[in-house]
Amino acid sequence: MIVVAVIAAVFLAAAAGMTLVRIVRGPSTLDRIVAMDVLLAITVCAIAAEAAYSRDATGLPILLGLSLLGAVGSVAVARFADPAARSGPGHQASRGSGTAAGGS
């Protein structure tokens, strides 16, 4: 069991290191934000692996909070990055109906 835990820790550390490189080097802000989301997912995996290894469930509320933070953060970034999402659903529908009527 110790061998599996060490291998998992090495893989998680390598993934975190590569993600930190992307955060530092990332050519755009969106790349850095996505890398932060990946780092949060790696952190959740590391906490879950530690909880499974130690058979202690005290880290589960932390996992739940971090998972919710990651999900809400991803939705917020997607909303920020997509210009069509910022204008709202009414803008998309009016633009779509105008092109269909004008093309006929």
N, C-alpha and C positions, 0 to 999 in steps of 0.2 A: 504494500500500500504506500510505503514511503517513496518508492521509485516513481509511482504514478504521480504523486503529489509534487515531487521535484521536477518531473518532466512538464507537468502542467504549469508550474511556477516559472520555469525557464521559457516556455512558449508565451505565456502572458507577459513576462518581462520583455521578451524580444518584440512582441507586438506593441507594447507600450513605448518602447524605444523608437521603433519605426514611426509610430504615430507622433511622437514628440518631434522627430525630424520633420515630418510634414507640417506640424504646427509652426515650427521655426522658419522653414524654407518656403512653405506654401505660396505659390505665385499670386493667389488672390485671397481676399478676405473670406470668400465662400469656402475655399479649400481649407482654410484654417478653422472655420466654424464646423465643417463636417468632420475634420480631424478631432476637434474637441468632443463631438458627439461619439466618435469611435472610441476615444479615450475613456469617456464615461461608460460605454458598454464594456470595455475591457476591465474597468474598475468593478463594475457589477459582477462580471464573471469571476474576478479574483476573490471578491467577498463571498460569492456563492461557493467557490471551490474551497475556501477556508472553512466555511460553515459546514460543508459536506465532510471535509476531512476531520474536523474536530467534533462533528456530530452535535453541534450547538446551534440552536435556532435563534439566538439573541440578535443575530445580524439580519434577520428577515425583514424587520421594519425599515432598516436602512436600505435594503435592497428594493423594497417597495417604493420608498421615497426617491431613490436615485432613478429607478425605472420611470416613474411618473415625470421626473424632471427631464429625463432624456426624451420622452415622447412629446411633452409640451414644447421643449426646446426645438425639436425637429420640425414640428408643425409651425412654430413661430418663424423659424428660419425659412421654411418653404413659403410661407406667406410673405415674408419680407423679400425674398429673392424673385418671386414670380410677379411681374408687373400686372398681369391680367387679374390675379387674385386681389390685388390692392384696390382695383377699381370697382369691385363688387360684381355680383351676378347680374344685375340689371344692365350694366354696361356691356357685358358679353352678349346678352340676348339681343339688345338693340342693334349692336354691330352685326350680329349674325343675320338678323331678319332684314337689315338694310342691304346686305350684299346679295341675299337670295332674291329679293324683289327687284333689285337693280340689274341683276344678271339675266332676267328673263325677257 
